[in-house]
């Protein structure tokens, strides 16, 4: 697929270089990693060595000095090659961005170089069993005890905790003036006493495992708090907007991989006198998928540009729209690819069947499509809430 003409020469060069790296690994590599219950350590290390993992982080801390626009290109192209790195959504995009924007100088020097060169990773803990998409119902609390913080609560569906050096946990502290709880972010080391994890068995075939976390009176030093205790939602959404943009990139990569497999098959597979791709019943749905992918990418590029330009409010709307459009495009592309290949679409040889489950992820995580529609109806259209 040609690089979009709206991108700079530097972006096109980055896209081509990452595509070449992804091609060296491909779907077969990722399938083998999942089968062996391993992690894509080789690909992660190579991507880090080439500077791709930290392309969005500040240069003074070992990053590439770019933004989410560049990081989304990296994830999309790896996904299009069949070997996406889900931890990119979490470690450099969410955690790296939050620490770079709001962390202390000590936190930046401690974490950003490692996040940039791939030697350290960080998970992100926000989702709770009873809160769902309602971040205002988060029950994980943080209270002061002398100079320390003490965290108590539960998290669920947290990716990669087993390989992460720490987890950036969203808790809530009490505002001394109002008595209301406000969101705050804390760096919780993997081996912190009282911090335990339990793996959740998933049908999803991915190297990144999902965990339930329990924080039982986890004691943290004062400098575990990231940013201003009173900043609240500002800091939280500084991480959530990149998460949505990167989820869009993840979806677009998967959609492009599926579409490419289907197109290749439709060109070669003949049933009567011509390839099946000559028949409009096959060709038109594939063409429509291509259109939907391109439209979703444009919204993702808009969201990344707004975010990198510092327009958090504008980026919030665009990031949600990009995630919504890309997730739908991905589900449709995978479904049509499987349908195009028929029985072959369900074989391990073509690597599409496992994407049937994987493609659904972006429709429900990190926020459901219904909650995005709520956001757009309330924030963009000014319609009243029903809740």
PETA-V25264 format. One record per residue. N is the residue number from 0. RES is the residue in one letter. SS is DSSP state (h for helix, s for strand, l for the rest). OMEGA is omega in degrees with one decimal (999 if undefined). Layout:
BEGIN
n = [N/N]
res = [RES/RES]
ss = [SS/SS]
omega = [OMEGA/OMEGA]
END
This chain:
BEGIN
n = [0/1/2/3/4/5/6/7/8/9/10/11/12/13/14/15/16/17/18/19/20/21/22/23/24/25/26/27/28/29/30/31/32/33/34/35/36/37/38/39/40/41/42/43/44/45/46/47/48/49/50/51/52/53/54/55/56/57/58/59/60/61/62/63/64/65/66/67/68/69/70/71/72/73/74/75/76/77/78/79/80/81/82/83/84/85/86/87/88/89/90/91/92/93/94/95/96/97/98/99/100/101/102/103/104/105/106/107/108/109/110/111/112/113/114/115/116/117/118/119/120/121/122/123/124/125/126/127/128/129/130/131/132/133/134/135/136/137/138/139/140/141/142/143/144/145/146/147/148/149/150/151/152/153/154/155/156/157/158/159/160/161/162/163/164/165/166/167/168/169/170/171/172/173/174/175/176/177/178/179/180/181/182/183/184/185/186/187/188/189/190/191/192/193/194/195/196/197/198/199/200/201/202/203/204/205/206/207/208/209/210/211/212/213/214/215/216/217/218/219/220/221/222/223/224/225/226/227/228/229/230/231/232/233/234/235/236/237/238/239/240/241/242/243/244/245/246/247/248/249/250/251/252/253/254/255/256/257/258/259/260/261/262/263/264/265/266/267/268/269/270/271/272/273/274/275/276/277/278/279/280/281/282/283/284/285/286/287/288/289/290/291/292/293/294/295/296/297/298/299/300/301/302/303/304/305/306/307/308/309/310/311/312/313/314/315/316/317/318/319/320/321/322/323/324/325/326/327/328/329/330/331/332/333/334/335/336/337/338/339/340/341/342/343/344/345/346/347/348/349/350/351/352/353/354/355/356/357/358/359/360/361/362/363/364/365/366/367/368/369/370/371/372/373/374/375/376/377/378/379/380/381/382/383/384/385/386]
res = [X/X/X/X/X/X/X/X/X/X/X/X/X/X/X/X/X/X/X/X/X/X/X/X/X/X/X/X/X/X/X/X/X/X/X/X/X/X/X/X/X/X/X/X/X/X/X/X/X/X/X/X/X/X/X/X/X/X/X/X/X/X/X/X/X/X/X/X/X/X/X/X/X/X/X/X/X/X/X/X/X/X/X/X/X/X/X/X/X/X/X/X/X/X/X/X/X/X/X/X/X/X/X/X/X/X/X/X/X/X/X/X/X/X/X/X/X/X/X/X/X/X/X/X/X/X/X/X/X/X/X/X/X/X/X/X/X/X/X/X/X/X/X/X/X/X/X/X/X/X/X/X/X/X/X/X/X/X/X/X/X/X/X/X/X/X/X/X/X/X/X/X/X/X/X/X/X/X/X/X/X/X/X/X/X/X/X/X/X/X/X/X/X/X/X/X/X/X/X/X/X/X/X/X/X/X/X/X/X/X/X/X/X/X/X/X/X/X/X/X/X/X/X/X/X/X/X/X/X/X/X/X/X/X/X/X/X/X/X/X/X/X/X/X/X/X/X/X/X/X/X/X/X/X/X/X/X/X/X/X/X/X/X/X/X/X/X/X/X/X/X/X/X/X/X/X/X/X/X/X/X/X/X/X/X/X/X/X/X/X/X/X/X/X/X/X/X/X/X/X/X/X/X/X/X/X/X/X/X/X/X/X/X/X/X/X/X/X/X/X/X/X/X/X/X/X/X/X/X/X/X/X/X/X/X/X/X/X/X/X/X/X/X/X/X/X/X/X/X/X/X/X/X/X/X/X/X/X/X/X/X/X/X/X/X/X/X/X/X/X/X/X/X/X/X/X/X/X/X/X/X/X/X/X/X/X/X]
ss = [l/l/l/l/l/l/l/l/h/h/h/h/h/h/h/h/h/h/h/h/h/h/h/h/h/h/h/h/h/h/h/h/h/h/h/l/l/l/l/l/h/h/h/h/h/h/h/h/h/l/l/l/l/l/l/l/l/l/h/h/h/l/l/l/l/l/l/h/h/h/h/h/h/h/h/h/h/h/h/h/l/l/l/l/l/l/h/h/h/h/h/h/h/h/h/h/h/h/h/h/h/h/l/l/h/h/h/h/h/h/h/h/h/h/h/h/h/l/l/l/l/s/s/s/s/l/l/l/l/l/l/l/l/l/h/h/h/l/l/l/s/s/s/s/s/l/l/s/s/s/s/s/s/s/s/s/s/s/s/l/l/l/l/l/l/s/s/s/s/s/s/s/s/s/l/l/l/l/l/l/s/s/s/s/s/s/s/s/s/l/l/l/l/l/s/s/s/s/s/s/l/l/l/l/l/l/l/l/l/s/s/s/s/s/s/s/s/s/s/s/l/h/h/h/s/s/l/l/l/l/l/l/h/h/h/h/h/h/h/h/h/h/h/h/h/h/h/h/h/h/h/h/h/h/h/h/h/h/h/h/h/h/h/h/h/h/h/h/l/s/l/l/l/l/s/h/h/h/l/h/h/h/h/h/h/h/h/h/h/h/h/h/h/h/h/h/h/h/h/h/h/h/h/h/h/h/h/h/l/l/l/h/h/h/h/h/h/h/h/h/h/h/h/h/h/h/h/h/h/h/h/h/h/h/h/h/h/h/h/h/h/h/h/h/h/h/l/l/l/l/l/l/h/h/h/h/h/h/l/l/h/h/h/h/l/l/l/l/h/h/h/h/h/h/h/h/h/h/h/h/l/l/l/l/l/l/l]
omega = [-178.5/177.0/180.0/-176.4/-179.9/-178.1/176.6/177.0/179.2/178.4/178.9/178.2/177.2/-179.9/-179.3/-178.4/179.6/177.5/178.5/176.8/-179.9/-179.6/179.3/-179.3/173.5/-175.4/-178.2/178.4/-177.5/177.4/179.6/179.0/179.5/-179.7/-177.7/179.8/-177.9/178.1/-178.2/-174.1/-177.6/179.2/178.4/-178.9/179.5/178.2/178.7/-178.2/-179.5/176.3/-174.7/-175.4/-177.3/-174.8/-178.6/-173.7/-176.1/-178.5/-176.5/177.3/175.0/-179.5/-177.3/177.8/178.6/-178.6/179.4/176.6/-179.6/-178.6/179.1/175.4/-179.6/-177.2/179.9/-176.6/175.6/177.9/179.3/176.4/179.0/-177.4/-179.7/178.5/-176.1/-178.1/174.4/178.4/-171.6/-168.1/-179.8/-172.8/-178.5/-172.8/179.4/-179.8/-178.7/-179.4/179.5/-176.7/-169.7/-176.8/174.0/177.6/179.0/178.3/179.2/-178.3/179.3/-169.0/-170.0/178.1/179.1/176.4/-178.6/-177.4/173.5/-177.9/176.6/176.0/-179.4/175.8/-177.7/-175.7/177.7/-172.5/178.5/-176.9/-174.1/-176.6/-179.0/-179.0/-177.7/-177.6/179.1/-179.6/177.7/-175.8/175.6/-174.6/176.6/178.7/178.0/173.4/-172.1/178.0/-175.7/167.7/176.3/-176.5/176.9/177.8/-179.5/174.0/-177.4/-177.5/178.2/-173.0/166.6/-178.6/-177.5/-178.4/-177.6/178.2/179.6/176.4/174.4/-171.5/174.9/175.8/178.9/178.6/-178.9/176.0/-175.5/-177.2/-174.5/-176.1/179.7/178.5/-179.3/-177.8/175.0/-175.3/-177.1/174.2/-178.1/178.6/-176.5/-175.4/-179.8/178.3/-179.1/-179.6/-176.6/-178.9/177.0/-176.7/176.7/178.6/-176.1/170.9/179.8/178.7/-179.1/179.6/-179.9/-178.1/179.7/-174.2/164.3/-178.9/174.4/175.8/-176.0/-179.1/179.6/-177.2/-177.9/176.5/-177.6/-176.2/172.9/178.0/178.2/175.7/-175.5/-179.8/-176.5/-177.3/173.2/-172.0/179.6/-179.8/-179.2/-177.5/171.4/175.7/-176.0/177.3/173.5/178.5/179.7/178.7/-179.7/174.2/174.8/178.7/178.0/-179.1/-178.8/177.3/179.5/179.6/179.2/177.4/-178.6/-179.2/179.7/177.4/-178.5/-179.6/178.3/-179.9/-177.4/177.7/-172.1/-174.6/178.3/177.8/173.9/-175.1/-175.2/176.8/-177.5/178.9/177.2/-178.7/-174.7/178.0/174.9/-172.5/-174.2/176.9/177.7/176.5/179.0/176.8/179.0/178.9/-178.1/178.0/-179.4/178.6/179.2/179.1/178.2/178.9/177.3/178.6/177.1/-179.0/-179.9/-180.0/179.0/-178.8/-178.5/176.8/177.0/179.2/-175.8/-178.6/178.4/179.6/-179.5/178.1/-176.6/-179.7/177.0/178.9/-180.0/179.1/179.1/-175.9/-178.4/179.2/178.2/178.8/-179.2/-179.7/-177.9/-179.0/179.5/-179.9/-179.4/178.1/178.3/-179.1/-179.8/-178.5/-179.2/179.8/179.0/178.9/179.9/178.9/176.6/-176.7/-174.8/171.6/-178.9/-172.8/-179.1/-179.9/178.0/176.4/-176.1/-177.2/179.5/-172.8/-174.7/176.3/-177.1/-178.5/-2.5/175.8/-175.7/179.4/179.3/177.7/174.6/176.4/174.4/-179.0/-177.3/-179.1/-178.8/-172.1/-176.0/-174.9/177.9/178.6/-178.6/178.3/174.2/-177.3/999]
END
